[in-house]
Amino acid sequence: MNSHFFSKLCGSLLLCGSLWATTLMAKQVNLSGLDDVAVQDHGRKKPFYVFAVEHLRSISGKESWKDANGETWPAENVVVDVWLRPEIWEDRPLVLVDNVVLKEELKLPKEQKYFSYRALTANSQLDSVLREVARLQVLKEKLSAAQEGARQLSTRLELFKDLANGTAFNFVPDPHEAEGKWLPLTLKLPHYSEQQVASLLASFQQFLKNYDANDEAGVAGSSLAFKQQLRSLAPSLYPSEDILKLENFYTKLDPFSWAWKAYLVSAIVLMLTTQLWRQAGYRFGVALALAGFAFQCAGFVMRVVISDRAPVTNMYETVIWLGFGAMLFALIFELVYRSRYFLLGATPVAFVSLLLAETQNQILDSSIHPLVPVLRSNFWLSTHVLTITSSYAAFALALGIGHIVLGKMLFKCPVPPALYQYLYRALQVGVLLIGTGTILGGVWANYSWGRFWDWDPKETWALITFLCYLVILHGRIAGWWGGVGLAAGSVICFLSVLMAWYGVNFVLGTGLHSYGFGTGGFIYVLGFVMLELIFVGWSLASYLRGQSARQA
Amino acid sequence: MSERGQSEKLKRERCARSAEWRWIYRLGSLRLAMLLLFTVAIACAVATVCESKFNRQVAEVYIYKNPFFMLWLLFLCLNLICSALTRWPWERKHLGFVITHGGIITMLVGAVIGHFFGFEASVNLEKGAPPVSKLIVNETMLMVQGFRSGEFYQAPLTMNVRRPTPRKPRVMPVPESDLKLQILDYSEYLATRTVLRPDENGVPGVTLTLNSAQMKQSLPVSLLMSPQESATFDMFGLAQVRLVPSLTIKIAPSKVPLLLLAPNKDGGLDYKLLHEGRPAVSGEVAADEGFSTGWLDWIVRVQAVYPKAHFAQEVVAVENPAPQQQTVAGIQARLADANGGAGTPEWIAAGTSRLLQIGQKVIQVGFGLRQIPIPFGVTLDNFSVPRDEGTDQPANFISELTFNDANGEAKQARAEMNHPASFPGGWWRLMTGLNYKFSQAGWDPANLNQTTLQVLYDPGWLFKWIGSLLICSGIVLMFYFRPQRTTEKI
C-alpha cells in the first residue's frame, strides 16, 4: 500500500529537515519551476505561485520576506521552506500582529509588528481570548476590536500550521471528480496504484535532493518532472496550463499597480499644463490616462477569465471598480466635451482607489475566493452589482469635479461656468444608475431572499444615498442653490455613498449583505470624512466672503 | 415671458379661482418635497444605526413599521401626485417628470398592497415528514384563553422593544374576566432542567452546583436516593458524585474520583471524597454552604437538601448559556386579580402554553410565532448542499419539493439559491405575484434532512414591477428633455 512510501517520504523529509537545520542559511534556489503546478486551496484550484503569494500575504501582510541578514525571500521559497524546515520557521518573526489593542491585551511589545509562530501559540492570554471569541461566535454576538484581531490572528496561525505540517499543499488531483478533494503528499493517496504513488514520490524526492543541494538546474528539471507527473495522474481534470499561466501572469504583472502609476502621472501632467503647453499637455495626459485604463481593462479581463464571474464580488473588487468606472465616464465625457476637467476629477479618484486596494491588503483581500451561494449568479452580479458600483463611480467623478470647483473657490480662482454643467452631468449619470441599481437589487432580492424590499441596511442606505442626491438636484431646480451648492453637495453626498458602501459592511455590520462584511480602516475613513467636511466648510466660507466683498 | 414666469401666472390664476387648487399647490410644493425627502433620509439613517446598536425590532417598531413613518411615506406619495397635477396640462417636456413620479406612486401602491394583502413567512421542512400547510411569520404572539368561553384570543407581542421587567411589567386584561395578565420578564435563553420538588411520598434528595472558575462553568446537579441511576452524577466520565444513605456503606472500587454525599441528622450533608479508592477529603456541609473538591478548582455548593422529594421538569431562564446548551426564548407571566392579589409567575417557552392559576381560576396562556395556513401542502423530497471543492463551504442549497393542492394533484419543484420554486404555476401568476414563492433561507449544518424556506405571497408585485420600469425610464427621459440652466445661478 501507499503507507510504506508515505512513511519513506516522511523519513526523507525529516532527514532533509535535520540536514538543513544544521546549515541555517541555505542559499535560495529559484523555484519558478513550480509556478504552474496546480494546488487546491480554499475551494478552488490555483497555480502554486499564486498559492504561495496569497499564503505569505495572509500570514505576514507582505508578498516576500526579509530575513535577519537582509536577504529577501520570495513567497515560494518561504512557503516551501516552512514546510520542509518548520522547526526553524516556527522561531522566525513571520506572523503579522497589527492590532494595537490586541497586542496590549497579549502583553506583546507595541512597536513590534511580526512575531514568531512559537511565541504566539505559547501565549496563554491569546488562548483565553480565542476561547471567548469561540463562545461569542456561537452566540452570534459582536466581537470587540481586540477579539476581532485575535480571530484574524488565529486564521494566520492556522495557515502557518497547515504549511508547516504540509496539509496545505494539496497537489494530488482526484482523478474521478472535477470538484473532488485533492490531497497533499503527506497523506495516503487512495485513488492511485502503488506504482503511480511510488513514481510520484520518487520525483518529489528528487526535487528535495536538488533543493537540498542548492542545485539550480536540478531543481528546475525535477520541478518539471514533478509537474508532469501530477498532470499525468488526471489529465482530463487537471486545470489547463493556459489558465494556470494566465493567473500567474496576472499576479506577477499586477496590472492595477501599473494603472495607478499611469493615472498619477496623468493627473500631474494635466494639472501642470492648465496654463503652459495646454494642447500638448492635454494630449499627453489623455494618452497616459488611456494607458492606465488599458491596464485596468486588461486586469479586469484576466480576473474575469480566471474567476469566471463579474469582478465586483467583494470590497477589493468594488474599490477597483470605482476607479475604473470613474475613468470610464470621464473618458466618455472627454470624448464629447474635450475639457480636461473630467480627467482632472477622475484620475485622482482612480489613483487613490487603486492605491488603497494595493496597500491595504489586510482589509481589502485581493485573492480570488469562491463566492457565497447567494452571489453565484452572473446575471444579477453583472446587472445589480455593476449598476450600483458604477453609480458610486459616477458619484466619485462628481466628487472629483466638486473638489476642483471648491478648490478654485478656496484659492479665489475664477470657476469656468462649464464646470457646473460637467458636475451636473456626472450627477445625472450617478442618480440614474443608483436608482436603477437599487430597484434591480429589489428584483434580485425578490428572487433569492423572497422579498422585494425589507429595509435591510444596505437597501436602506442605497435609498438614503438616492434621496440625498435627489435633494441636491431638486434644490437646484427650486433655485435654492446653483452650481456652488451642487459642488458642495456632491462632496457631502458622497459621504452617504461611503456609508452605503463601506459603512454598512464595516461599521454597522448587520443585515443580509453579510457576505461583504469586514473590519478595519474605520479611523482612516472617519479622518477622510472630517477632512472633507472641513474642506467644504472652508471653501464655502471663502466663497461667501468673496461674494460679500464684491457686493460691498 | 419665461417658462417660469408662465407657470407662476398659471398658479396665481388657479389659486385665485378655487380652494382645491390652492391645496394642490400647497401639497405639491417643492419645499414640502424637500422636507419630506430630507426627513425620510434622516429617519432611515437613524433606523439603520438603531438596528446596529440595538436590534432589528427596535428599528421596525420606531421607524420602518411605525404608523407615522407609513403616514409620512403616504404624504410623500400625495406630494408626488399634487406636484404632477400642478404641471397640468402636461407637455412633451413633462414626460420624464410625470413618468418618474407616476412610477414612484405605482411602486408605493404596490408596497401598500403587499403590506396589507401579502405576507412574508417561513417554513421548516423535514425529509419524510407529512405535508406542511402552515407557515410561520416572524412575529411573536400571545394567545390567551377567554375566561368564560374557553376560546383563544391572539394579540401580537413584541419583546425586544420596551422589554418588560418585574418592576415594569406589561399588563393586559384577560378576555371575558376582570383578571389581568402580567408579563414580568422576557428571556432569550430558557432551558428545561430537572429539579426536585418536596413530596410526602418521595425519597431523600439534594440539589447542588459544581462550579469551576477556570473552566468558566457552573453545573446544576439534582440527585435522588432512588432509583439508583438518579443517585449518581457523572462529570464527563472524569469524576462522579453519588448520593448514598450513609457514608459507612460499602462502595465498589471506582477508577475515577468519587464524591459521596449522605444526608445527616442536622438537615445538612456529610461528604467524603474517594480518590483511587482511598478517602482524600471528608467533612460536613449545610445547605447554602460549599466546599472545595480538590479536582482542579471545582467547588461544590449545596443548594437544598430534601428529606422527601421527587423529580420535576422546570423551565428556567439561564443567564450565560453554554455554547452547546439548547435554549429557547420565552416570557414569564402571572395572573393578577382586581384586589391586588397575584398568582405564581411561570416561564412560558416559545411555541408552548401553560396553565396559569390564581385562586381557583385557571387560564391557559401561550406564547409563540404567528402561523398562517396555506391552501396546499408542501413536502421536502430531498435537500442537498453542494460544497466548494475540497472544503465544507456550501456552494448552493437545493430543496426538491412536492406541492399537493386541494384536488390532490402533486407538482414537483426545485428551490435553490437565486432560483425560487413557485406554486401554483402559470405565467400570469408569476407576473402578478399571485402565487407563493419558496426561496432557500436557512439550513442546519448538523441536520441535512431539514431546510428552511422563505415564503413570499405578494399581490402587489405587478405594481412594483411596473413602477420600477417607469422610474428608470422616467429618469432617462427627464435628463434627456430637461434643458440645462448652467448660468442661471452660480
Interface residues (C-beta under 8 A of the other chain):
Chain A: Q40 D41 H42 G43 R44 K45 A134 R135 V138 L139 N170 A178 E179 G180 K181 W182 P370 P373 V374 R376 S377 W380 V415 P417 A418 Y420 Q421 Y424 Q428 V431 L432 G435 T436 I439 G442 V443 W444 N446 Y447 S448 W449 G450 R451 F452 W453 D454 W455 P457 T460 W461 L463 I464 L467 C468 L470 V471 H474 G475 I477 A478 G479 W481 G482 G483 V484 M499 V504 V507 L508 G509 T510 G511
Chain B: L30 R31 A33 M34 L37 F38 V40 A41 C44 A45 A47 T48 V49 E51 S52 R56 A59 E60 Y64 A111 G114 E120 P321 P323 Q324 P386 R387 D388 E389 G390 T391 Q393 P394 A395 N396 F397 M417 N418 H419 P420 K437 F438 S439 Q440 A441 L453 Q454 V455 L456 D458 W461 K464 W465 S468 I471 C472 I475 V476 F479 Q484 T486 T487 E488 K489 I490
